[in-house]
């Protein structure tokens, strides 16, 4: 099985991050699963952190065109699945409408899985400005009644990166923030925001805060990709092609539109 992993970061801007993800997934995925890591195109952002762009609606959505291009490339290159490993999983519905391989989004997967481990989950974020987006997405997942809240964690991306060399202080801050969220919202499951924080917790075996489980979103998303590939092979099930959200006018026209807007040139 070969899975295309897609990040919202430019992986070349974060030395060691890809290796850390690979080491973690090597412990949780099947031995016959190959993960190939992909990030956004070099130069996508003015700095190493995408938050300066994805914290705003228009720039978030226009960067989403890279995810469309990546999904098409994954299918064209023979990958078995396309795994969108970022909590906002941009253009998830649109990518599913244009490819026939399984497409898995981290945010959607984490939220649904969280309901199997407790009654109400909370999402902890780096970027407070994105709270309305996540709230809208949770409603679209049909899980608004199961979501205790979407909360800024008070941890920033810049706070988390030093934790890969010295994890203690970041873990302590995360645990303090999680306890506040649990107390204030009544959440009994925590989704710890984006992959850098998620990965840091998982690497240091932080799977619970007191009695509350912490979802390992990276592992969960990639394991779901494995499952979706298995289900497609075993049962033949694929994405719906019924209705406005699930279909496109045909691959030839899709190629023409992608070329017109330059989306076909965005794959990295």
ABEGO torsion letter per residue (X at the ends): XBBBBBBABBAAABBGAAAAAAAAAAAABBAABBBBBBBBBBGABABABAAAAAABAAAAAAAAAAAAAAAAAAAAAGBABBBBBBAAGBGAAAAAAABABBBBBAAAAAAAAAAAABABBBBBBABAAAAAAAAAAAAAAGAAAABAEBBBAGBBAAAAAAAAABAAAAAAAAAAAAAAAAAAAGBABBBBEBAAAAAAAAAAGBABBEABBBBBAAAAAAAAAAAAAAAAAAAGBBBBABEAAABBAEAAAAAAAAAAAGAAAABX
